[in-house]
Amino acid sequence: MPIYANQKTQDVKDKLINMGCKLYNKGEMFYSGCLLDIPQNFKIAKGLTKEQGVYRLRTIMSDGTILLEDNCGSQFYTTAKNLVVASCKKHKKNKQLANC
């Protein structure tokens, strides 16, 4: 769910909980441009997989489609569900983007 500049983060979390949604990683927030640490291989479009690593989040679409980017600037689509299955988290400092 998008969070707009005039909204409080906790209000959005409360709304999701009231709608019956389960928050991922206690409500961890992701935003375009942040790095994601994906510790397991994960599915992408057309049944292909990508290796574990650190990827840049480019776009989150309302239907759950995610656009990621690797170290070489190659972009590809996956889904939020695939990233949840792969235990995706925000990166920790000093990690590098996944190799090409």
Secondary structure, 3 states (H helix, E strand, C coil): CCCCCCCCHHHHHHHHHHCCCCCHHHCCCCCCCCEEEECCCEECHHHCEECCEEEEEEEECCCCEEEEECCCCCEEEEEHHHHHHCCCEECCCCCCCCCC
